[in-house]
Amino acid sequence: MNTMNKSLAMYRRIFRIAKNWEGKKGDKEYIRSEARYLFQKNKDISDPDQILAKLREAELRVDLALHYKIPYPKPLYATQFIPSIRDKTVVLDPSLQNTVSKTNICNTIHTIHS
């Protein structure tokens, strides 16, 4: 599937989620307006790698919203450097092998991408 089709599929998925969202008043409209804004903002990106990175970011936000039932993004500092698990690009520092925790993984990911 090319990047255009993937982008359209993600856009449709977000609007289907918004249509069926059960939450506070205004959440549905927030989801729709945020999707419109971000897709419009990024419409001129032509580099396939940048497009795929934006799609991974969108997928992460959708997955977090569905899991936690909160459509609003986490603070930027917490999600900016977290790669998709499907990428398998996370390499843990060997010194953390015995002390793997959410905090250590986030610190390691931040260090890798710094």
Secondary structure as the mmCIF struct_conf table of DSSP 4:
data_model
#
loop_
_struct_conf.conf_type_id
_struct_conf.id
_struct_conf.beg_label_comp_id
_struct_conf.beg_label_asym_id
_struct_conf.beg_label_seq_id
_struct_conf.end_label_comp_id
_struct_conf.end_label_asym_id
_struct_conf.end_label_seq_id
HELX_RH_AL_P HELX_RH_AL_P1 THR A 3 ASN A 20
BEND BEND1 GLY A 23 LYS A 24
TURN_TY1_P TURN_TY1_P1 LYS A 25 GLY A 26
HELX_RH_AL_P HELX_RH_AL_P2 ASP A 27 LYS A 41
TURN_TY1_P TURN_TY1_P2 ASN A 42 ASP A 44
HELX_RH_AL_P HELX_RH_AL_P3 PRO A 48 TYR A 68
TURN_TY1_P TURN_TY1_P3 LYS A 69 LYS A 69
BEND BEND2 TYR A 72 TYR A 72
HELX_LH_PP_P HELX_LH_PP_P1 PRO A 73 PRO A 75
HELX_RH_AL_P HELX_RH_AL_P4 LEU A 76 THR A 79
TURN_TY1_P TURN_TY1_P4 GLN A 80 PHE A 81
HELX_RH_3T_P HELX_RH_3T_P1 ILE A 85 ASP A 87
TURN_TY1_P TURN_TY1_P5 LYS A 88 LYS A 88
HELX_RH_3T_P HELX_RH_3T_P2 PRO A 94 LEU A 96
TURN_TY1_P TURN_TY1_P6 GLN A 97 ASN A 98
BEND BEND3 THR A 99 THR A 99
HELX_RH_AL_P HELX_RH_AL_P5 LYS A 102 HIS A 113
#
